[in-house]
Amino acid sequence: MNRFHRVALVIFIFLAPFWSYSQDIEDDNAIDLLLDDLFFSEELLIQELTALVSPKNYLYAGIIFNTQTNFAGRNLRFKQYNFIPQLSYFHKSGLSLSVSGIYYERFEPHWDLTNIALSYYNTIGKKGLVDYSLGYSRTIYSDGWNVLTNALDADIGIRNKKRSLGTELTFSFSFGNDESYQLISTTYGNIVFLRKPTYLLRFRPRLNFIVTQQIIALRQINTDGPEPFPELIFNEVFKLLNTQIIFPVSVSTQSFDLQLGYTINFPNPLRAEQQLESSSSVHISLGYLIGLRKKKDFDLIESLIDRL
């Protein structure tokens, strides 16, 4: 596997909730991550499930296939697909429990991690146009990596009455043997191309700004002693890491959702990085929701896999 070499410079970045990156792509500790926290979040799906006045609970199963792996928008310089299975249970009270994981084509071990997440969702006001969610997640890494294994998340969002436009702000705090935090701003649109009694065709573009705490270590030469020697100078910054645009098109029935999407990343170079090129990937996802049997429940499909 290729290595990234940098002269007299080392950079360590810790991303919440499940991400780390370093100059050595072969180091398992540098690749244990989720692509970003969008993959394992279900806030928009929870919105639709709990917005209905229904005594039902729901079980959701889905899988996502990504043609290319990009870490925080950064190109790995080699091709590698990944896929992410997920199983979620949604209770009518707003509580949800999810189990998910990620498999990489070329990394060892291939099954990188298992994530268990518990969250609570609710709305504010009679119209339910403002919503919030709180969550805790635990990540178990296959190689025993334990730097960032826990995460606390808080999310608040607002949308218009027609659900054609919305925005969300998510804050994540990760901890384990180290700590990190991350802020994600998401703006999304919802364009319904075709609505029939048994299926729905829609386009939901999203714009994400990912800001994160970064711990940067610069290698410098200390000349204070009789002999010069290298040392690391650590700096902590809070900076935009990546801008992401997603173009997903989905076809949904009363139980299934099939989505095809294209993602473009515009990574923001850090102090230790040179100018970075944009990266892109294609994803395809399939989801199945158990519990949708009434016609009035069909609108739930509009938000299936919105965060995948």
Residue frames relative to the residue before (quaternion, step in Angstrom):
aa qw qx qy qz dx dy dz
M 1.0000 0.0000 0.0000 0.0000 0.00 0.00 0.00
N 0.5305 -0.6585 0.4346 0.3100 3.56 -1.01 0.85
R 0.2428 -0.7405 0.6084 0.1500 3.52 -1.25 0.61
F 0.3282 -0.6976 0.5937 0.2306 3.54 -1.22 0.55
H 0.1080 -0.7991 0.5902 0.0383 3.59 -0.65 1.12
R 0.0198 -0.7695 0.6383 0.0014 3.55 -0.98 0.87
V 0.4122 -0.7303 0.4968 0.2235 3.55 -0.92 0.96
A 0.8712 -0.0513 -0.0126 0.4881 3.55 -0.88 1.13
L 0.6809 0.4426 -0.2929 0.5046 3.57 1.07 0.64
V 0.0154 -0.7760 0.6303 -0.0156 3.54 -0.94 0.97
I 0.0618 -0.8042 0.5906 0.0267 3.59 -0.92 0.84
F 0.0772 -0.7698 0.6330 0.0289 3.52 -0.96 0.95
I 0.0354 -0.7950 0.6054 -0.0172 3.56 -0.79 1.03
F 0.1033 -0.7731 0.6214 0.0743 3.57 -0.92 0.87
L 0.1164 -0.8073 0.5785 0.0126 3.55 -0.71 1.18
A 0.2802 -0.7324 0.5897 0.1933 3.59 -1.01 0.82
P 0.6090 -0.1884 -0.7616 -0.1171 1.48 -2.04 1.33
F 0.8264 0.2280 -0.0855 0.5077 3.62 1.04 -0.58
W 0.5763 0.6385 -0.3480 0.3728 3.61 0.86 0.74
S 0.0792 0.7586 -0.6461 0.0274 3.54 -1.13 0.74
Y 0.0672 -0.7990 0.5975 -0.0107 3.54 -1.11 0.73
S 0.0544 0.7997 -0.5966 0.0404 3.61 -0.97 0.78
Q 0.7042 -0.4746 0.3209 0.4194 3.56 -1.32 0.08
D 0.7153 0.4043 -0.2488 0.5128 3.63 1.14 -0.44
I 0.2366 -0.8139 0.5135 0.1338 3.57 -0.18 1.26
E 0.5988 0.5715 -0.3649 0.4262 3.60 1.23 -0.23
D 0.5680 0.5992 -0.3753 0.4214 3.55 1.24 -0.39
D 0.4561 -0.7066 0.4660 0.2747 3.58 -0.65 1.11
N 0.6368 0.5413 -0.3366 0.4338 3.58 1.02 -0.73
A 0.6729 0.4976 -0.2941 0.4616 3.56 1.22 -0.41
I 0.7419 0.3998 -0.2290 0.4871 3.58 1.17 -0.23
D 0.5108 0.6424 -0.4320 0.3740 3.59 1.24 -0.07
L 0.3901 0.7015 -0.5007 0.3242 3.51 -0.16 1.24
L 0.3620 -0.5953 0.6294 0.3441 3.43 -1.44 -0.05
L 0.6440 -0.5447 0.3406 0.4154 3.57 -1.05 0.66
D 0.6731 -0.3158 0.1449 0.6529 3.52 1.20 -0.67
D 0.6712 -0.5535 0.2871 0.4009 3.55 -1.12 0.38
L 0.4609 0.6859 -0.4578 0.3278 3.60 1.22 -0.02
F 0.6216 0.5922 -0.3504 0.3744 3.57 1.02 -0.72
F 0.8000 0.2961 -0.1516 0.4993 3.59 0.93 -0.80
S 0.5317 0.6069 -0.4274 0.4079 3.58 1.17 0.50
E 0.1264 -0.8059 0.5752 0.0611 3.55 -0.99 0.78
E 0.2140 0.8268 -0.5091 0.1073 3.62 1.14 0.39
L 0.7002 0.4721 -0.2929 0.4485 3.59 0.83 -0.94
L 0.6222 0.5187 -0.3436 0.4751 3.56 1.08 -0.64
I 0.6418 0.5187 -0.3225 0.4637 3.59 0.98 -0.85
Q 0.5706 0.5962 -0.3785 0.4193 3.59 1.06 -0.72
E 0.7340 0.4450 -0.2451 0.4507 3.53 0.72 -1.11
L 0.6488 0.5338 -0.3269 0.4327 3.57 0.97 -0.79
T 0.7595 0.3854 -0.2062 0.4818 3.56 0.86 -0.94
A 0.5502 0.6158 -0.4022 0.3953 3.61 1.18 -0.30
L 0.6373 0.5230 -0.3321 0.4583 3.57 1.15 -0.52
V 0.3774 -0.6644 0.5860 0.2697 3.56 -1.13 0.63
S 0.3147 0.7478 -0.5050 0.2944 3.56 0.14 1.29
P 0.4147 -0.7203 0.4945 0.2545 3.61 -0.95 0.80
K 0.5318 0.6801 -0.3862 0.3248 3.56 1.25 -0.11
N 0.2474 -0.6715 0.6667 0.2083 3.45 -1.44 0.32
Y 0.2607 -0.7941 0.5385 0.1067 3.56 -1.17 0.56
L 0.1769 -0.7460 0.6336 0.1038 3.51 -1.24 0.66
Y 0.0849 -0.8131 0.5758 -0.0035 3.56 -0.75 1.10
A 0.0379 -0.7750 0.6308 0.0037 3.57 -0.96 0.94
G 0.1104 0.8122 -0.5632 0.1044 3.57 -0.86 0.92
I 0.1071 -0.7678 0.6261 0.0836 3.54 -1.31 0.30
I 0.1639 -0.7770 0.6047 0.0618 3.56 -1.05 0.87
F 0.1256 -0.7649 0.6277 0.0720 3.57 -1.02 0.85
N 0.1139 -0.7902 0.6015 0.0288 3.58 -0.79 1.10
T 0.4280 -0.7359 0.4668 0.2395 3.56 -0.76 1.02
Q 0.8023 0.1182 -0.0451 0.5833 3.58 1.15 -0.54
T 0.3282 -0.7323 0.5686 0.1810 3.56 -1.09 0.80
N 0.0354 0.7710 -0.6335 0.0538 3.56 -0.81 1.09
F 0.2480 -0.7761 0.5648 0.1312 3.58 -0.85 0.97
A 0.8237 -0.1294 0.0223 0.5517 3.54 -0.49 1.27
G 0.7223 -0.4505 0.2236 0.4747 3.53 1.07 0.86
R 0.5828 0.5984 -0.3642 0.4118 3.57 1.27 -0.14
N 0.4289 -0.7162 0.5015 0.2272 3.53 -0.90 1.05
L 0.3997 -0.7362 0.4995 0.2207 3.58 -0.89 0.94
R 0.4218 -0.7286 0.4349 0.3195 3.59 1.30 -0.19
F 0.7441 0.2127 -0.2247 0.5922 3.57 1.21 0.38
K 0.5539 -0.6300 0.4410 0.3192 3.55 -1.17 0.63
Q 0.1849 0.7642 -0.6049 0.1263 3.55 -1.02 0.85
Y 0.2235 -0.7700 0.5828 0.1323 3.56 -0.67 1.06
N 0.0747 -0.7685 0.6297 0.0856 3.56 -1.32 0.19
F 0.0941 -0.7816 0.6078 0.1043 3.55 -1.22 0.33
I 0.2324 -0.7873 0.5690 0.0482 3.51 -1.15 0.83
P 0.1272 -0.7821 0.6058 0.0721 3.62 -0.50 1.12
Q 0.0446 -0.8083 0.5869 -0.0124 3.58 -1.11 0.64
L 0.0444 -0.7654 0.6418 0.0154 3.55 -1.11 0.80
S 0.0052 0.8236 -0.5631 0.0670 3.59 -0.66 1.12
Y 0.1652 -0.7518 0.6315 0.0931 3.53 -1.19 0.73
F 0.1197 -0.8010 0.5861 0.0236 3.56 -0.80 1.09
H 0.2120 -0.7760 0.5850 0.1034 3.57 -0.78 1.06
K 0.6105 -0.5944 0.3872 0.3521 3.57 -1.10 0.69
S 0.5986 0.5803 -0.3548 0.4232 3.61 1.21 -0.40
G 0.5987 -0.5519 0.3737 0.4442 3.59 1.22 -0.37
L 0.5540 0.5899 -0.3954 0.4345 3.58 1.27 -0.11
S 0.0005 0.7879 -0.6158 -0.0030 3.56 -1.13 0.66
L 0.1499 -0.7600 0.6283 0.0714 3.53 -1.23 0.65
S 0.0229 -0.8198 0.5706 -0.0432 3.57 -0.74 1.09
V 0.1035 -0.7454 0.6551 0.0672 3.52 -1.22 0.69
S 0.1014 0.7983 -0.5815 0.1193 3.57 -0.76 1.05
G 0.0846 -0.7913 0.6039 0.0443 3.55 -1.28 0.24
I 0.2531 -0.7627 0.5717 0.1655 3.55 -1.29 0.02
Y 0.1647 -0.7751 0.6085 0.0430 3.53 -1.03 0.98
Y 0.1661 -0.7886 0.5881 0.0690 3.58 -0.87 1.03
E 0.5599 -0.6381 0.4238 0.3157 3.55 -1.04 0.81
R 0.8442 0.2391 -0.0709 0.4745 3.59 0.74 -1.05
F 0.5877 0.5836 -0.3877 0.4046 3.60 1.11 -0.40
E 0.2356 -0.7415 0.6088 0.1550 3.53 -1.26 0.47
P 0.4945 -0.2922 -0.8040 0.1538 1.56 -1.48 2.00
H 0.6148 -0.5773 0.3841 0.3758 3.57 -1.13 0.59
W 0.6948 0.3744 -0.2522 0.5599 3.58 1.01 -0.82
D 0.2407 -0.8489 0.4581 0.1078 3.54 -0.09 1.34
L 0.8181 -0.1175 0.1407 0.5450 3.58 0.81 -0.95
T 0.2247 -0.7095 0.6441 0.1766 3.50 -1.43 0.23
N 0.1314 -0.8080 0.5736 0.0294 3.56 -0.83 1.03
I 0.1009 -0.7716 0.6272 0.0328 3.57 -0.95 0.97
A 0.0154 -0.8312 0.5529 -0.0554 3.59 -0.62 1.14
L 0.1073 -0.7575 0.6426 0.0423 3.54 -1.08 0.88
S 0.0732 0.8183 -0.5635 0.0867 3.60 -0.73 1.00
Y 0.2211 -0.7458 0.6158 0.1255 3.52 -1.35 0.41
Y 0.0964 -0.8031 0.5879 0.0108 3.56 -0.90 0.98
N 0.1143 0.7729 -0.6210 0.0626 3.58 -1.16 0.68
T 0.3723 -0.7132 0.5470 0.2314 3.55 -1.30 0.25
I 0.3279 -0.7184 0.5827 0.1919 3.54 -1.33 0.40
G 0.7932 0.2595 -0.2103 0.5091 3.57 -0.83 0.97
K 0.6493 -0.5521 0.3715 0.3683 3.56 -1.27 0.45
K 0.7061 0.4677 -0.2717 0.4571 3.58 0.99 -0.76
G 0.3605 -0.7779 0.4572 0.2364 3.58 1.22 -0.29
L 0.3668 0.7538 -0.4773 0.2635 3.57 1.14 0.53
V 0.7058 0.3299 -0.2292 0.5835 3.58 1.26 -0.36
D 0.0023 0.8089 -0.5864 0.0416 3.56 -0.82 0.96
Y 0.0997 -0.7782 0.6160 0.0709 3.53 -1.29 0.32
S 0.0701 -0.7778 0.6216 0.0602 3.55 -1.27 0.36
L 0.1552 -0.7523 0.6357 0.0767 3.53 -1.25 0.64
G 0.0568 0.8389 -0.5366 0.0713 3.57 -0.89 0.82
Y 0.1654 -0.7336 0.6477 0.1219 3.50 -1.39 0.37
S 0.0198 -0.8018 0.5973 -0.0005 3.57 -0.99 0.79
R 0.1925 -0.7533 0.6230 0.0856 3.50 -1.22 0.69
T 0.1421 -0.7991 0.5822 0.0478 3.57 -0.83 1.03
I 0.1435 -0.7728 0.6158 0.0547 3.54 -0.90 1.01
Y 0.2089 -0.8046 0.5488 0.0878 3.56 -0.51 1.22
S 0.5430 -0.6569 0.4246 0.3054 3.54 -0.99 0.87
D 0.7327 0.4028 -0.2356 0.4954 3.59 1.08 -0.64
G 0.5870 -0.6226 0.3559 0.3757 3.59 1.26 0.22
W 0.3529 0.7404 -0.5035 0.2716 3.61 1.22 0.20
N 0.0366 -0.8496 0.5248 -0.0384 3.61 -0.70 1.04
V 0.3122 0.7673 -0.5108 0.2300 3.60 1.12 0.52
L 0.7852 0.0274 0.0113 0.6186 3.60 0.88 -0.96
T 0.1072 0.8371 -0.5221 0.1232 3.59 -0.04 1.28
N 0.7407 0.3116 -0.1949 0.5624 3.60 1.26 -0.23
A 0.0160 -0.8025 0.5964 0.0045 3.57 -1.14 0.61
L 0.1660 -0.7370 0.6481 0.0964 3.54 -1.16 0.81
D 0.0841 -0.8215 0.5640 -0.0048 3.57 -0.79 1.04
A 0.0442 -0.7617 0.6459 0.0247 3.54 -1.16 0.74
D 0.0337 -0.8151 0.5759 -0.0527 3.55 -0.81 1.04
I 0.0060 0.7699 -0.6382 0.0017 3.56 -1.05 0.81
G 0.0051 0.8216 -0.5679 0.0501 3.56 -0.93 0.91
I 0.1277 -0.7647 0.6268 0.0784 3.53 -1.30 0.38
R 0.0143 -0.7940 0.6076 -0.0165 3.57 -1.08 0.74
N 0.5396 -0.6126 0.4558 0.3547 3.57 -1.23 0.32
K 0.7204 -0.4720 0.2932 0.4152 3.57 -1.28 0.28
K 0.7147 0.4536 -0.2558 0.4669 3.58 1.01 -0.76
R 0.3932 -0.7374 0.4557 0.3066 3.58 1.31 -0.08
S 0.4357 0.7090 -0.4521 0.3212 3.58 1.15 0.53
L 0.7877 0.1246 -0.0651 0.5997 3.59 1.26 -0.32
G 0.1265 0.7986 -0.5785 0.1078 3.56 -0.96 0.86
T 0.1386 -0.7721 0.6130 0.0946 3.52 -1.30 0.30
E 0.0955 -0.7937 0.6004 0.0230 3.55 -1.15 0.68
L 0.1449 -0.7498 0.6388 0.0939 3.52 -1.28 0.55
T 0.0590 -0.8159 0.5745 -0.0278 3.57 -0.66 1.15
F 0.1007 -0.7731 0.6248 0.0411 3.55 -0.94 0.97
S 0.0549 -0.7994 0.5983 -0.0053 3.58 -0.89 0.98
F 0.1058 -0.7627 0.6361 0.0489 3.53 -1.06 0.88
S 0.1132 -0.8079 0.5779 0.0203 3.56 -0.62 1.17
F 0.0445 0.8001 -0.5959 0.0522 3.54 -1.05 0.73
G 0.1383 0.7260 -0.6609 0.1306 3.50 -1.37 0.48
N 0.7743 -0.1306 0.1490 0.6010 3.55 -0.40 -1.21
D 0.7519 0.1737 -0.1422 0.6199 3.57 1.32 -0.11
E 0.3339 -0.7323 0.5570 0.2049 3.58 -1.30 0.05
S 0.0761 0.7775 -0.6225 0.0477 3.54 -1.20 0.58
Y 0.1261 -0.7838 0.6006 0.0947 3.57 -1.24 0.34
Q 0.1300 -0.7970 0.5897 0.0097 3.52 -1.21 0.65
L 0.1520 -0.7689 0.6176 0.0650 3.56 -1.13 0.76
I 0.0373 -0.8003 0.5983 -0.0130 3.58 -0.81 1.02
S 0.1406 -0.7637 0.6274 0.0590 3.54 -0.88 1.04
T 0.0457 -0.8130 0.5797 -0.0301 3.57 -0.72 1.11
T 0.0360 -0.7576 0.6516 0.0119 3.54 -0.99 0.94
Y 0.0038 0.8288 -0.5573 0.0502 3.58 -0.75 0.99
G 0.2261 -0.7383 0.6187 0.1446 3.49 -1.30 0.51
N 0.1823 -0.7735 0.5991 0.0977 3.56 -1.23 0.43
I 0.0167 0.8074 -0.5847 0.0768 3.57 -0.34 1.29
V 0.1972 -0.7827 0.5831 0.0924 3.57 -0.59 1.16
F 0.2662 -0.7832 0.5456 0.1343 3.58 -0.55 1.19
L 0.8079 -0.0344 0.0887 0.5816 3.55 0.92 -0.93
R 0.0260 -0.7921 0.6097 -0.0163 3.57 -0.84 1.02
K 0.0038 0.7839 -0.6179 0.0609 3.53 -0.72 1.20
P 0.6834 -0.4946 0.3238 0.4283 3.63 -1.19 0.29
T 0.7995 0.3053 -0.1487 0.4955 3.61 1.05 -0.66
Y 0.8081 0.1161 -0.0928 0.5700 3.62 1.17 -0.11
L 0.2209 -0.7682 0.5966 0.0721 3.50 -1.35 0.46
L 0.1093 -0.7682 0.6284 0.0546 3.57 -1.03 0.88
R 0.1221 0.8201 -0.5453 0.1233 3.59 -0.64 1.07
F 0.2610 -0.7224 0.6234 0.1462 3.51 -1.41 0.38
R 0.0059 0.8204 -0.5692 0.0535 3.59 -0.68 1.08
P 0.1051 -0.8181 0.5632 0.0500 3.64 0.11 1.20
R 0.1086 -0.7913 0.6002 0.0432 3.57 -1.16 0.65
L 0.1484 -0.7527 0.6365 0.0785 3.51 -1.19 0.73
N 0.0550 -0.8158 0.5754 -0.0213 3.58 -0.65 1.16
F 0.1151 -0.7374 0.6610 0.0776 3.53 -1.11 0.84
I 0.1192 -0.8125 0.5703 0.0181 3.58 -0.59 1.18
V 0.0332 -0.7868 0.6148 -0.0421 3.54 -0.56 1.26
T 0.0299 0.8345 -0.5458 0.0690 3.58 -0.80 0.93
Q 0.5360 -0.5656 0.5167 0.3547 3.49 -1.33 0.37
Q 0.0431 -0.8019 0.5958 -0.0105 3.56 -0.91 0.93
I 0.1885 -0.7565 0.6184 0.0992 3.52 -0.94 0.96
I 0.0833 -0.8245 0.5596 -0.0110 3.55 -0.39 1.26
A 0.1266 -0.7844 0.6053 0.0479 3.55 -0.90 0.99
L 0.1269 -0.7934 0.5942 0.0377 3.55 -0.61 1.18
R 0.3062 -0.7509 0.5587 0.1738 3.55 -0.86 0.99
Q 0.0209 0.8072 -0.5857 0.0709 3.56 -0.64 1.19
I 0.4529 -0.6652 0.5259 0.2756 3.53 -1.31 0.38
N 0.2237 -0.7730 0.5852 0.1003 3.57 -0.72 1.15
T 0.1167 -0.8208 0.5588 0.0227 3.57 -0.68 1.14
D 0.3727 0.7556 -0.4744 0.2554 3.60 1.21 0.32
G 0.7140 0.4506 -0.2568 0.4704 3.60 1.02 -0.72
P 0.7276 -0.4082 0.3089 0.4567 3.55 -1.31 -0.12
E 0.7721 0.1806 -0.1069 0.5999 3.56 1.17 -0.62
P 0.4533 -0.6786 0.4931 0.3014 3.62 -0.86 0.84
F 0.0012 0.7956 -0.6054 0.0234 3.57 -1.07 0.76
P 0.4993 -0.6626 0.4629 0.3121 3.60 -1.10 0.64
E 0.0246 0.7798 -0.6255 0.0097 3.56 -1.17 0.65
L 0.4150 -0.6998 0.5295 0.2403 3.56 -1.24 0.53
I 0.1585 -0.7610 0.6252 0.0694 3.55 -0.93 1.00
F 0.2083 -0.8156 0.5330 0.0850 3.60 -0.51 1.21
N 0.0233 -0.7730 0.6339 -0.0079 3.54 -1.07 0.87
E 0.2022 -0.7744 0.5897 0.1077 3.57 -1.01 0.83
V 0.0032 0.8013 -0.5960 0.0507 3.57 -0.78 1.07
F 0.2551 -0.7143 0.6275 0.1758 3.55 -1.35 0.34
K 0.1678 0.8302 -0.4821 0.2238 3.55 -0.14 1.32
L 0.5843 -0.5523 0.4630 0.3731 3.55 -1.28 0.48
L 0.2086 -0.8089 0.5435 0.0824 3.56 -0.72 1.11
N 0.8148 -0.0665 0.0988 0.5673 3.57 0.94 -0.85
T 0.1768 -0.7249 0.6544 0.1226 3.53 -1.23 0.67
Q 0.0726 -0.8326 0.5475 -0.0420 3.54 -0.66 1.15
I 0.0892 -0.7693 0.6318 0.0322 3.56 -0.99 0.94
I 0.0871 -0.8063 0.5851 -0.0004 3.57 -0.78 1.08
F 0.1161 -0.7870 0.6053 0.0273 3.56 -0.93 0.99
P 0.0830 0.8286 -0.5479 0.0801 3.63 0.03 1.24
V 0.1191 -0.7448 0.6527 0.0716 3.54 -1.15 0.79
S 0.0317 -0.8285 0.5587 -0.0213 3.59 -0.78 0.98
V 0.1932 -0.7211 0.6539 0.1229 3.50 -1.31 0.62
S 0.0374 -0.8320 0.5519 -0.0429 3.57 -0.65 1.14
T 0.1801 -0.7261 0.6504 0.1317 3.51 -1.22 0.67
Q 0.7331 -0.4126 0.2777 0.4639 3.59 -1.20 -0.26
S 0.7803 0.2525 -0.1770 0.5440 3.61 1.20 -0.14
F 0.7721 0.3413 -0.1699 0.5084 3.59 1.03 -0.75
D 0.0727 -0.7614 0.6415 0.0584 3.52 -1.28 0.52
L 0.0690 -0.7780 0.6244 0.0059 3.57 -0.83 1.06
Q 0.0252 -0.8260 0.5614 -0.0437 3.56 -0.69 1.11
L 0.0933 -0.7523 0.6505 0.0462 3.53 -1.13 0.83
G 0.0425 0.8386 -0.5366 0.0836 3.57 -0.66 1.09
Y 0.2165 -0.7444 0.6196 0.1231 3.51 -1.31 0.50
T 0.1244 -0.8100 0.5728 0.0197 3.57 -0.79 1.08
I 0.0999 -0.7637 0.6359 0.0488 3.56 -1.02 0.90
N 0.1502 -0.7885 0.5940 0.0536 3.57 -0.89 1.01
F 0.1035 -0.7575 0.6420 0.0576 3.53 -1.12 0.81
P 0.1291 -0.8380 0.5260 0.0659 3.61 0.24 1.25
N 0.3423 -0.7261 0.5641 0.1933 3.53 -1.07 0.83
P 0.3920 -0.7476 0.4728 0.2529 3.64 -0.50 1.09
L 0.3784 -0.7065 0.5578 0.2158 3.51 -1.06 0.83
R 0.7386 -0.4197 0.2915 0.4397 3.52 -1.32 0.12
A 0.7315 0.4301 -0.2259 0.4784 3.56 1.09 -0.73
E 0.6713 0.4933 -0.2907 0.4706 3.58 1.26 -0.03
Q 0.4519 -0.6334 0.5504 0.3028 3.50 -1.29 0.48
Q 0.7280 -0.3927 0.2961 0.4777 3.57 -1.29 -0.03
L 0.2450 -0.7974 0.5410 0.1069 3.57 -0.79 1.04
E 0.4054 -0.6949 0.5412 0.2448 3.53 -1.11 0.73
S 0.5582 -0.5754 0.4668 0.3733 3.54 -1.22 0.41
S 0.1800 -0.7706 0.6022 0.1058 3.56 -1.21 0.50
S 0.1169 -0.8006 0.5858 0.0474 3.56 -1.19 0.43
S 0.0166 -0.7811 0.6240 0.0164 3.54 -1.29 0.34
V 0.3098 -0.7086 0.6021 0.1984 3.52 -1.33 0.39
H 0.0530 -0.7974 0.5999 0.0384 3.57 -0.98 0.78
I 0.1094 -0.7504 0.6474 0.0760 3.50 -1.26 0.57
S 0.0260 -0.8181 0.5739 -0.0279 3.57 -0.84 0.93
L 0.1322 -0.7648 0.6275 0.0616 3.51 -1.24 0.65
G 0.0129 -0.8169 0.5758 -0.0314 3.57 -0.80 1.02
Y 0.1235 -0.7735 0.6186 0.0615 3.54 -1.20 0.61
L 0.1298 -0.7996 0.5856 0.0278 3.56 -0.79 1.08
I 0.2089 -0.7806 0.5820 0.0909 3.56 -0.66 1.15
G 0.6747 0.4788 -0.3564 0.4342 3.58 -0.81 0.99
L 0.6058 0.5388 -0.3628 0.4595 3.60 1.23 -0.26
R 0.1711 0.8030 -0.5497 0.1540 3.57 -0.22 1.23
K 0.6788 0.4614 -0.2912 0.4915 3.57 1.22 -0.40
K 0.5914 -0.6041 0.4050 0.3482 3.56 -1.05 0.74
K 0.6522 0.5316 -0.3240 0.4326 3.57 0.99 -0.80
D 0.6247 0.5536 -0.3400 0.4332 3.59 1.21 -0.39
F 0.4640 0.7321 -0.4319 0.2495 3.59 1.18 -0.30
D 0.5952 0.5896 -0.3684 0.4030 3.61 1.08 -0.60
L 0.5091 0.6449 -0.4254 0.3794 3.60 1.18 -0.32
I 0.5987 0.6047 -0.3617 0.3809 3.55 1.04 -0.76
E 0.5681 0.6338 -0.3813 0.3607 3.59 1.10 -0.64
S 0.7707 0.3420 -0.1931 0.5018 3.59 1.10 -0.52
L 0.3758 0.7172 -0.5075 0.2946 3.60 1.16 0.27
I 0.8662 0.0608 -0.0839 0.4888 3.53 -1.03 0.90
D 0.2551 0.7957 -0.5175 0.1846 3.60 1.10 0.53
R 0.7436 0.3873 -0.2272 0.4954 3.58 1.08 -0.62
L 0.5619 0.6256 -0.3869 0.3785 3.60 1.21 0.10
